[in-house]
């Protein structure tokens, strides 16, 4: 707060602002705005009768967000009874993050730790969060986003990571949270920005963000985001990421009570998939074959080796059309309606390998150049996802019985479909030399053609929900929410008969399967909050989530041991959390701390007496999470987080290869930090570190392979220089120490994905 009491003080203030206009250390836009605001004061400084004027300004903080993007969260983050990490655009840009998986490194304990089962490889954003797979709980602007694709961030403004069950917010989903990507929207500011990036592994990328005011009087604008990328993958031969996208958006009535937004997104990917590298030679590897003990002491393969084929491919096309209407009945009552149609198709072919003793041929114990590894062209995905949805929310601030209420009520109707086709003509491929594989080996008979095998799943959902935050006093408030979902899932499939399974039918006859399930899900959350000061809170909360059979992949099963069997009840999750949040340094820096316990019940386990399967399994994740985000001072920004998780199988068999009762693919400790500092003369430097504890892999009977990965630290750095007010150059160096580590491992432990080695990228940013 600045107090202007005299001519001397007024002249001094105006002089300081004028001088700051030529300082490269001050944001130009903010300075001009402040000067324009204070010019009338300086012009009338000679008037001795001028009354005291108080000027209040809040500096925009590029790392710290004040609220989550969803309309269902009416309160500031400091008054929200849940752990929510908001990753803003400035942090994403400083780190040079391009995909969702890369950006999620900024929240501890979240990552793509699982490579896949058998010879398959998990594709796209395969996100694990607090011990469970959260890949089916990814949203864009509050609407579920389907498809196993790698999401590019060219059209994303910020990312909200909600920890804990989100069943009340989004319906069925992961037991431990969700991720919501917030799209860029057209605004009433003419602006153009773009960047060109080159870097390691032949990285080439160009992006453009253009916003144009159509009519300032009518409040209409147009925005266009486009990008094109053609890059290899550092540390991996043959693997590539090639994609492009376009995202136009329109906005109308931005100055009126009724606003309309129309967004379209189109993305195409043509990537070379990565099946990983054999784990032989990694710490913890011993020979799985008693007759060939020398395998246990064999050297590691070169982590650059590619065991696939140049004929492999991963082609993705994604389209999304979204319309949103906002109408303000008053400053206390608002209606928001969002409608979307989305379609994603993926055609994927991967050369598979398993480093089992049957596939690894070792004719000589001493001559490793003769070793070979069998490969097969059997991992093919030909899949299409569609979603059609409409959400209507009514947001109201009112007083009832003398208490202030912030209410959100809504209804949602959604239809989701997933179709998968089988293919013939996958061909055969010769075994690869184990230490010197040739990806250009000839494939015999490769001509993929759809056959009679298919699976079709669809889920229709009608939902109603209401949220209320009640303020009893300036210090005390409570919130509650409840959601009811009526769902109906239909599943049909056709497999080809075999002689052993169907001796009365000709081999290759399609065998149909038709299954369905319907039911209701009721989820709720409760929270109570106390504010020691206006910028702090202490809270406790309780929330639930449910996942019905087929809820994550639209596939039902008749298998007795499958959670997708319609005879079973939904998986249930309960979460308890106690935490505190503090906005410090005049609300520029946020500190959060929370302890939590999440219990997942209704897991399917086998009774060892009658050998039948029952829903008596229970799993638990409990831990502590700390976070700090914001500005230490005008030039110094920081984002950091730490979590420690204790996981256990409370009831049921062990799920890790070690035989322990912990959960797999969940680091016990995780830490992430990034900080940047603005120096004089337009120079900015930044850097950070990431720690991921060891990961316990799952178990499927494989022996001799590593039961866990080793923990690791990775450090990154950044430096940028402003050539002018419109152009700057940014250098990013990731993995400064060139640390070799395991980024993900498959269930059997035969394969792993190497972490990226030291990489460089240089970006030219242009803004007008």
N, C-alpha and C positions, 0 to 999 in steps of 0.2 A: 504494500500500500504506500503510495507516494502522496505527501501532503504539500500543496502549493499554496503558500501563505503570503508571499511577498514577491515584488518585482524581481528581486535578486534570485530567489529560488526559481521563479518561472523562467528567467533567462538562462540559468544554469541547466535546468532540465531540458529546455529546447535546444541548447547548444550541444548537450551530450547526445541527444537523439540525432541531430544533424550530423555530428561527427561520425556516429555509428553507421550512417548510410554508406560510407566509403570503406567500412571495415569488413573484410572478407570473413571475419569470424562470426558475424551476426547474420542470421537468416534474413535475406533481402525482403521477402514478402512481409514478414512480421515487422520489420523496421519501418517500411513505408506505411503500413497500416497504423503503427503507433504514432508516427510523425503526422499523418493526416488527422488523427484524432486530437493531437495536442496543438496543431497549428492555430486554431481559434483562440486557445488560451494565450499563446505567445503574442498573437496579434492585439489582444486587449490587455497586455501586461502593464500598459501605462495607466490603466484605470485604477486609482488608489482605492476605489470603493468595491473592487472586485471581491466577491465573497470567497471563502475557502472552498477549493475544489478537491475532491478525492478521486484519484484515478486508480482503478484496480485492473490488473492484467495478469493472465495466467499463461505461462509459457507452454507451448505445445511440446509434449514429450513423445518422442518417436518410438520408444520401446514400451511404455506403460499405457494400457488401455483402462478406461474407467468403467466400461460395461461390456457384458457379453452381447453378441449381436442379436440373439434370439429375442423376439418380443415376449417370450415366456419368462424372461428374466428382467423384471421391471426395476430392480434395485441395482445400485452400483456394485461393482465386484467386492468392495470392502464390506458391503452389507449382504452378501450372498452366502448362504450357509452350505457351501460346497466348494471343493477344490476345482478351480477353473484356471487353466493356463491359456493366455491369449498371446499368440505369436503375431506380431505386427509386421507390416510390409518392410519397414526400415531394417529390422533385424534380418529378415529374409534376404534383402538386397545386400546388406553388408557381408553376409556369409556366402553370397553367391549360390544360395540354395535354389534349385530348379524344380524339384519334385516334392510331393508331400512327405515321402519317407525322409528326405534330407532335412526338411524343415522341422520334423518331429524330433530331431535330435536335441531340440531346445527344451524339451520336457523330459525329466528323468524317468527311466524305467520303461520307455515306450520305444519300440523299434521293430524291424523286420528280422527276427531272430531265428525263424523256422524256415528251412530250405524246402521241405517237402517229405513225402513218404515214398518208399521204394525207389523207382526210377523217375518219379514225377518231381517237378520243381514248382514251388509256389511262385505265381507270377503277380505282377502289379503290387499294390500296396497291401502286403500281408502283414498287418500290424498286430503286435502283441502288446497288451496293456494290463498291468497289474495281474499277470499270471494267465490271462485268457486271450483268445483270438478275438480282436475287435474289427476285423476286416469287413464284416457285414453291418457295422455301425458307423459308416462314413456318410456324411450328409453334405449337401451343397445348398446354402441358403435355407437350412432347416428342412430340406427334403432329402430322403434317403437316396444315395447314389449307388447304382448297381454296376457290377462288372469288375473282373479282376484285372484292372488296368493300372498303369503308373500315371498318377494325376500330375500334370504339369501346372505350375503356379503362375503362368503368364497373365491370367485373368483373375487372380485372387488378391484381395486386399488384406485379409487377416485370417488366422486359423484359431478357432476356439476348441480347446481340448478339455472335455468335461470328464472328470474322474469320478468313479463310483457309478452305481446303476442308473441308467437313464431311461428306464421303462416308462416313467411318468411323462417325460418330455417327448420321446419319439416312438413309444410302443415297444414291440419285441426287439431284443437286441442283446449286445454283449453284456455279461455280468458286471463288467468293471469300467464302462465308460463309452464315450462316443467322440467323434471328431467332426466338426462342422467347418466347412470352408466358406468364406464370405466373398462373393463375387464383386468385382468392380462395377460401379454404376455411373451413368452419365450425370454430370453436375453442371451448374451454371458458371463455369469457368472455362475460358478458352485456354487450352494447354496441350502441349505436345512433348512427349518424351520418348526416347528410344535408346537402345543399346546394342552394341556389337561385341561379341565375346569370342576369343580364340584361346586355346589352351592345350593341355596335355591330352594325349590320345586322340589327336586330330580333332579336338573340339571346335565346332563352328556353330555359332548361334546368333540370330538377329531377332529383335523384338521391337514393336512399336505400340505406343499408347497415345491415342489422339482423341481429345475431347473438344467438341465444338458446340457453342451455343447456337441453337436454331432461332429462338426468339426469347429475348430476355423478358419482354413484357408478358408473354404467355407462359414463361417458365419451361420451355422445351429445350432439349439438348440431345446430342448424339455422341456416342463414344465407341471407338473401335480399338480393340486389342488384337494384335496378330503376332505370330512368332514362327520361326523355322529353325530347326536344329538338326545337325548331322554330325554325330560324334561317336567315337569309340568309347570303350570303357577302360579306364586306366588299370594297368596290371593284368588285363585279360586279352589274350589273342582272339581275333575274329569277332568278339562280342561288340555289338553296336547299338546305339539308340538314335533312331531317325524318326522325327515326328514334326508335324506342323499343325497350327490351329488358328482359327479366326473366331472372334467373339464380338459382334456388334451389339450395342444396347441403345435403347431410346428411353427418354424420360419426358413426360408431359405434365404440366400443371405444378411445377416445383414450387411456385409462389402461391399456390391456391390451396384450399382445404382438401381438394381431391387431386391425388397424384397417381400417375400410371407409369409403370415400368415394363418394358418389353426387352427381354434378353434372349440371345441365341448363342449357342456354343457348338462349334464343330472342331473335332480333333481327329487326326489320323496318325497312326504309328506303324512303322515298318521296321521292327527291331530284330536283332539276332539274339535269341534266348540263350541263357547260360545255365547249363546243368551242373556246374560246379567242378570241383577237383577232388580226386581220391584223398582220403585222410591218412594213408600209409605214411609213417614217419612223424606224424603229429604226436605231441605229448599224450600219453595214455593209450597209445596204440600198441597192442600185442597181437601176435599171430592168432587168428581164429582157427587155424588148422594145425593140429598136433603133429601131422606128418610134414609140415613145412614151417618149422619154427623160425627159419631165417627171414620170413616175411616181417616178423616183428621188429627186426633190426634194419630193415631196408631203408634207404634214404628217401626223403621227401621228394615228390615230383616238383618240377618248376610250377609255381603258382600261376604262371601265365598260360600254362598248357590248356588247350581247348579240346575236349573229348567229344564234341558234337560234330556236326557236318555243316558244310557251307550251304547245304540244301535246307537246313532248318529255317524256320521263320516264325515271327510273331506279328500278325497284322491285326490292328485294332481300328475300328471306326466308331466314334462316339458323337451323338447329336443330342442337344438338350434345348428345348424351347420353354421359356418361363415368362409368364405374365403376372404382374402384381399390381393391385389397386389398394391405395391407402386413402381413407376419407376421415377427416377430422370433423366430427359433429360439434365438438367444442374443444377447449384445451384440456378437458377432463375425460373425453370419450373419443376413441379412435377405432376404426374398422380396418382390418388388413386381410385381403384375400389373395392367395397365391395359387396359381394353377401351373402344372408342368406336364410336359410329355418328354420322355427321354428314351433313347435307344442306344445300346452298345453292342457291337458284335466283335467277336475275337476268333481268329483262325490261327491256330498255333500248332507247330510241329517241332518236337524236340527229340533229338537222339539221346536215348536213356542209357545209363550204365549203372551197375551195382558192383561195388568192389568186393563181392563175396568170393569165397574160395572156389566156387563153381565157375565163376566168370573170370577170375584172375588166373591165368595160366603161367606157371613159372617152371619151364623145363630145366632151367639151370639155376642153382643156388648162387653161383658166382658170377654168371654173365647176365646182368639185369637187362642188357640190351635185347635179350630174347623174350622178355616178358610181354604178354599181351593182355588186353582187357576187352571182354566181349561187350558189344553194343547192340542196341535194338531200336528200331524206328517204331515205337509203340505208344509214345505219349503224344496224342493228338487231341486238341480241343477245338471243336467247331460249335460255338455257342453264341446265343443271342439273348440279351436281356431287354425288357421293356418296362416302363413305369408310366402310369397315368394317374395323376393325383390332384386333389383340390383341398386346400386348407383355408379355413375361415377363422380369424381370431378377432375378438372384441376386447379392447384394452380400456379399462376405466379406472379413474381415481375418484373416490367418493368417500363420504362419511356416513357410517351406520352405527347407531347407538352410541354416538359420541366418539367413535374411533375411526381413524383414517385407514382406508383399504385401498390397495393396489390390486385390481382384479384383472385376470386374463381368462377368458372362456373361449372355447373353440370346438370345431368339428372338423374331421378329416376323413375323406373317402379316397381310397387308394387301390389300384389294381396293378399287380406286379406279375410278370411272366418271365420264364426262363426256358428256352428250347436248346437242346443239345443233340447233335447228330453224330452218328458213327461214320467211319470212313474205311473203305478198302483201298488197297494199292499203296500201302505204306513202304513196301520194299524191304530189302535186307541190306545190311552193311557189315563189312568185314570187321574183325576185331582190330583194335587200335594198339599200336606199340605203346606200352605202358609209360615209358619215360620220354617218348618222342612221337606223340600221336599226329596223324595226318588228317586234318578236317576235310581234305579234298579227295579222300578215298571214294571210289565209285559206289553209288547206291544202285542195287539191282531191283528193278520193278517199282520204282517210285512214281506213283500216279494217283494221288488221293482223290477218291470219288465217294460221295455219300452212299451209304448202304441202308438197309432196312432197320438198323439199330437207331433208337432215339430215346430221349427222355424229355418229357414236357411237364413243367410244374408251374402252377399259378397260385397266388394268394391274393384274395380280396379282403380288404379290411375297412370297417367303418368304426370311427373312433370319436369319442367325446371326452373333453377334459376341462378342468377349471383349476386355476391357481389363485391364491390370495395371500397377500402380505399385509398383516395387521400391525399398525403402530400404536402401542398402548401409551407410550410416552417417548420423549426424545431419546431415552436410554434403552427401552425395551420394545422388541417387536418379534413377531412370530410369522411363519409362513407355512402353507400347506398346499398340496396339490394332489389331485386324483385323476386317473385316466382309465377309461373303459374301452377296450378294443374287442370287437367281434370279428373273428377271422375265419376264413374258409380256404383250405388248401386242397387243390386237386392235383394228382400226380398220375401220369401215365408213362409207360415205358415199353419198349420192345427189345428183347434180346434174342440172339440166334440160338436155336436148339443145338445141343450136342448129343452124340450117340449115348454117352454115359448117363446124362441127365434125363434124356427123353428117348428111350429105345424104340418107342412106337412111332416117332415122327422122323421124317427125313432131316438129315443134318442141314442146318442153315435155315430151318423154318422159323419165322418170327414168332416169339412167344410173348403175348401181351401181358401187361400188368397195369391194373387200375386201382388206385388207392385214394382215399380222401379223408379229411379230418376237419372239424369245425368246433369252435368253442369261444369262450370269452376270457379275456385277460383283464385283471384289475390290478393296477399298480398305484402306489401313493408315495408321497414323501412329506415329512414333517421337519420343521426346524424352529429353533428358538435362538434369539440373538440378543446380546447385551452390548451396549456401546459405552466403554469407559470414557471415551472422548468422541467428538464428532467425526474424527478421522480414523477410528479403530473399532474393532468388534471382537467379541468372543462368542462362539456359537457351538451348538450341538445339533446334529441332524440324524434322521433315519430315513432310508429310502429302499425301494424294492424294484425288481425287474424280473421279467419272465421270458423264457424262450420256448415256444411250443415245438413239437416234432416238425421237422422240415422248415423251421423258422429262419435258418441262416442260409439255406441253399435250395429251397423249394422242392427237395427230394424226400419222399417217404420210402420206408423200407419194411419188408416183412421179416427181416432178420430179428431173432429173439434178443440179440445183444446190442441192438442199435437204438440210440436215443431218437431216431427218426421213425421208429415204429409207432403207428397211430394209437396203439393200445396204451402207450405211456402218457403220463401227465407232463405238463410243461416243466422245464428246469426252472427253479426258483432261486432268486438271489436277494439277500438282505444285507444292508450296509449301514454301519454306525460310524459317525465321524464327529470328532471334537476338534475345533481349531480356533485360530485367531488370525486376524488380518489388521495390518497397520499401514496407513498412508503417512509417510514421513516427509520431512523437508518440504513443507508447504504443498503436500500432495504430489510431489514429483517422484517419490520413491515408494514402492510397495513392498512390504514384507509379509509373508504368509507362512503359517505352520499348521499342520494337521496330523492327527493320529486317527487311524481308521481300522475297522475290521469288516471284511466282506466274507459272507458265508454263502456257498452255492450248494443247494440240496437237490434231491431227486435225480442224482446221477445213477446211471445204470451199472449195477455190479452183479456178479454171479455168486449165488449161494453155493458153497463148496459141499454142502450136504446133499441137496436134491439137484444140484447143477443147473437150476433155473435162474433166470435173471429178474432182479427186483430193483426198485428205485430207492435204495437205501444208502447210496453213496453220498458223501458230503466232502466238500473241499473248502479250505479257508485261506484267505490272504489277509494279513494284518501288517501294519507298518506305520512309518512316519514319513511325511514329505514336507520339505522346506523350500521356499522360493523367495527370490528378491528380484525386482524388476523396476527399472526407471532411471532417473538421473541423479547422480551424486551432486553434480553442479551443472552449470549451463553447458559445459563442453564434454562432460564425462557421463556416458551411458553404460548401464550394466544389466545383464540378464543371467540369472543363475538358479539352479535347482538341485536338490539332493533328495534321494529317497532310499529308505532301507525297508525291505520287504521280507517277512517271514511267511513262507507258504507251507501248507500241510494238507495231506489227504486224511481227513478225520475218520472217514469210514469208507472202506473199499481197498482194492489192491494198489500197490505202489505203481506210479506212472512214469518213473524215471529209470534209466539204465543202471543207476547205482543201487537200485532197490530201496532207496530211501522214500519217505512219505512226502517229499517236497514236490512242487509242481515244476514241470519242464519249461524251458525257454523263458525263464524269469530270473533276471540278475538279482542277487540278494541286495547289492548296493549299486547305486548308479548316481553319477554326478555330471552336470553339464554347466558350462559357464561361457559367457561371451561378454567382452567389454570393448568399448571404443572411446577414443579421446580426440577431440578437435583441436589441433595445434594451430598456431598462427600461419599466415601465408597460404591458407587453403589446404593444408595437409591434415589428413585424418589417419590415425593408426588404430588397429583393433586386433583382437586375438582371443582365443579361448581354448578350453580343454574339455575333453569328454572321458569319463571313466565308466566302463561297463564291467561288472563282475562276471565271474564264470557262469556259463549256462549249462544246466543239466538237460541232456537230450532225452527224448522219449524212449520207450522200450517196445521192441517187437520181436524179441528173441535173439537179435544179433549179438554175437560175442566177439571180444577181441578189439572192437573199435572203441574210440574215445568215448567215455561215458559223459564227459563234459568238456567244455572249451575253457581256455585260460582267460583270466581277466586281462584288461588292457587299458592303457591311456593313449589318447590321440590328441595332438595339439595342432591348432590351425592359426593362421595369421592373415592380416589384411592391411593394405595401405592404399590410400587414395590421394589424388592431387587435383585440385580445381584449377584447370588451365584458364578458365574464365567463369563468369557467373552462369554460363550455359553449358559448359563442357567440363567433364572431369574424367580422369583415368583411375581405374581401380585394379589393384593386383591382389589376388587371393592365392595363398599357398596352404594347401591342406595336408595334414599328416606331416608336419615339419620334420619330425625325427625319422620319417620313413619306417614307421612301426609296422611289422608284419603281425597280423592278427586274424582271427576267425570271426567274420561278420555274422554268419549263420551256419547251422549244421542240420543235416537231415535226421529223420527219426532213427534210422539204423546206424547212423554214425559212419557210413561208408563215404559220404560226400560232404563237402563244405564250400562255402563261398568265401574267398579271400577278401579281407578288407582292402580298400583302395590304398595304394602306396602314395608316396609324395607326389602331389600334382600341382600344376600351376594354371592359372587362368588370368587373362588380361581383358578388362571390359572398358569400353569407351561409352560413357553415359552422356546423353544430350538431352537438355530440357529447355523448353521455351514457354 
